[in-house]
Amino acid sequence: MTSTRARPSALWVALLTALTTLPACTSSDGPGEPDRPAPARAVTAALRTVERSTGQAESARVRSTTTMGSTLSMKADGTLAWSDGLTGTLTITYTGGTTAKTMRRLGTTSMEARYLPDAYYARMGDRFAEKTDGKHWIKYPYADLDDLAGSSGAALADQMRGAAPHTSVKLLLSSTDARKVGEETVSGEQTRHYSGTVQGHGVAEQTVDIWVDDRDLLVKKVEKGRTATGALTQTAYYSDYGVKTKVVRPAAGDTADLKELLKGSGGSLTPDS
């Protein structure tokens, strides 16, 4: 792809880093602190029921907002399904931070994202296509992420594959201080509120809060922590469980592979100084 001039470092910051926040911010990467009491059995049993019920629902509509220090501010809206690998379509809009500035230089602050079991696809704007032989889509094969970026790429691939809502419940189950906070109204529904702290990739300590309806389905989650670039906050709402979700793989002729983009630009995954 000799005509490619898209800077790989910009794509890494603007797209790959941003994708770690969709829609599960992080995952547990170690045991809890040994001197903290274990959650009550009733709380653990309730969370396992929520994990099972939400997982069995197989699909949902998702709305989320995310901020990550000075790097990122964004919102996402769409549907996800997880019965046979993660699939779905989200519209992602970058609203602030250095990522939004980079995206504006690439010609767009909004893109369509498609999840398929083997890869993630991101549709860029026409200005980007001018630099990639007219191709609008970038394909991120999960296997290539493992190879291209070592352990960080493997973690990213795992997070992208694990973006179903019950992942947040699994995350809370890894907490040693998970507890029921009380009952609250969310989007007009009476819900049970659970909270806990966890360890995560790139986050020293993170709080996870979830709200669950009377069908034991997740309706809201909030994850908060601190990263190297500042405070991390993500809020997501889930609704319309069981919604039909059909994802079409972008045309090969309109798709640039991540590995080819990097090959044409020197292969660097390091942000510019």
PEGI-V245677 format. One record per pair of residues at least 4 apart in sequence whose ideal C-beta (glycine too) atoms are under 6 Angstrom apart, sorted by the first residue. I is the first residue (numbers start at 1). J is the second residue. D is the distance in Angstrom with one decimal. If there is no record, write none. Layout:
i = <I:I>
j = <J:J>
d = <D:D>
//
This chain:
i = <1:1:3:4:4:4:5:6:8:8:8:9:9:9:9:10:10:11:12:12:13:13:14:14:14:15:18:18:19:20:20:21:21:21:22:22:23:23:23:23:24:24:25:25:26:26:26:28:28:28:29:29:30:32:36:36:39:39:39:43:43:43:47:47:49:50:50:50:50:51:51:53:53:54:54:54:54:55:57:57:58:59:59:59:60:60:61:61:61:61:62:62:63:63:64:64:65:65:66:66:67:67:68:68:69:69:70:70:70:71:71:71:71:72:72:73:73:73:74:75:76:76:77:78:78:78:79:79:79:80:81:81:81:82:82:85:86:86:86:87:87:87:88:88:89:89:90:91:92:92:93:94:94:94:94:96:100:103:104:106:107:107:107:108:111:111:112:113:114:114:115:119:119:119:120:120:121:121:121:122:123:123:124:124:129:129:129:132:135:135:135:136:137:137:137:138:139:139:140:142:144:144:144:145:145:145:146:146:146:148:149:149:155:158:162:165:165:168:168:171:171:172:172:172:174:175:175:175:177:177:178:180:181:181:182:183:184:184:185:186:186:186:186:189:191:191:191:191:192:193:194:195:196:197:197:198:198:200:202:203:203:206:207:208:209:210:210:211:211:212:213:213:217:218:219:220:221:222:223:224:225:226:227:250:250:256:262>
j = <260:264:133:132:261:264:131:131:262:265:268:268:270:271:272:14:102:15:16:269:17:271:99:102:103:122:72:99:160:156:159:25:66:234:76:163:62:64:163:236:163:167:223:234:200:201:203:171:174:198:199:201:199:176:176:177:43:44:178:178:179:180:169:173:216:54:169:212:216:166:169:216:217:165:166:217:218:166:241:242:83:81:243:245:238:241:79:239:240:243:80:238:77:237:76:236:75:235:74:234:73:233:72:232:229:230:97:229:230:97:98:99:229:97:99:95:96:97:94:93:90:92:91:89:90:91:88:243:245:88:87:88:245:86:164:117:115:161:163:115:116:247:115:245:114:247:113:112:111:113:110:99:100:103:109:100:109:109:109:128:125:127:128:125:122:123:123:122:121:247:120:139:140:141:140:160:137:139:250:138:136:137:128:136:134:135:136:256:254:255:256:254:250:254:255:256:255:257:258:157:148:258:259:153:156:157:153:154:157:153:153:269:201:162:167:218:238:210:221:198:208:178:196:208:198:196:197:198:196:197:196:194:193:195:193:192:191:193:190:191:211:219:220:213:211:212:213:219:212:211:210:209:208:205:207:206:208:206:227:225:227:225:224:223:222:218:221:219:220:218:217:219:241:238:238:237:236:235:234:233:232:231:232:254:255:261:267>
d = <5.2:4.3:5.5:5.7:5.9:3.7:4.9:4.8:4.9:4.6:5.4:5.9:6.0:4.9:4.9:5.7:5.1:5.2:4.9:5.1:5.3:5.3:5.0:4.2:5.3:5.8:5.8:5.6:5.8:5.6:5.4:5.6:4.5:6.0:5.9:5.9:5.5:4.7:5.4:5.0:5.1:4.5:4.3:4.8:3.4:5.2:5.6:5.7:3.8:5.2:6.0:5.6:5.1:3.3:4.5:5.6:4.6:5.2:4.1:5.5:6.0:5.7:5.9:5.3:5.1:5.9:5.2:5.1:4.9:5.1:4.2:3.9:5.7:5.5:4.1:5.4:4.8:4.4:4.0:5.9:4.2:3.8:5.3:5.0:4.7:4.9:5.2:5.0:4.2:5.7:5.6:6.0:5.1:4.7:4.9:3.8:4.8:5.4:5.2:4.4:4.8:5.2:4.0:5.1:3.4:2.3:5.9:5.6:5.7:5.0:5.5:5.9:4.4:4.5:4.6:4.7:3.4:4.9:4.9:5.2:4.8:4.9:5.3:4.9:3.6:5.8:5.4:5.5:4.5:3.5:4.9:5.7:4.2:5.4:3.8:3.0:4.9:5.5:5.9:5.4:5.9:4.7:4.7:5.7:5.3:5.7:4.6:5.9:5.5:5.4:4.4:5.5:4.1:4.9:4.8:5.3:5.7:5.0:5.8:5.0:3.9:2.7:5.4:3.4:5.4:5.3:4.3:5.4:4.3:5.4:5.8:5.4:5.9:4.5:4.4:5.4:5.3:5.5:5.3:4.9:5.5:5.2:3.6:5.8:5.3:5.9:4.8:4.6:5.4:5.9:4.3:5.4:4.3:5.6:4.2:5.6:5.2:5.1:5.1:4.1:5.6:5.9:5.1:4.1:5.6:4.3:5.5:4.7:5.7:5.5:2.7:5.7:5.2:5.9:4.8:4.9:5.0:6.0:4.5:5.7:5.5:5.4:5.1:4.8:5.5:3.1:5.8:5.0:5.3:5.9:3.6:5.5:4.2:5.1:5.6:5.8:5.8:5.2:6.0:4.8:4.8:5.5:5.0:5.3:4.1:5.8:5.6:5.9:4.9:5.3:5.3:4.6:5.7:5.7:5.4:5.4:5.9:5.0:5.5:3.9:5.9:3.4:4.9:5.4:4.6:5.7:4.7:5.4:4.1:6.0:5.3:5.1:5.7:5.4:5.7:5.4:5.2:5.0:4.9:5.1:4.8:5.7:5.1:5.9:5.0:5.5:4.8>
//
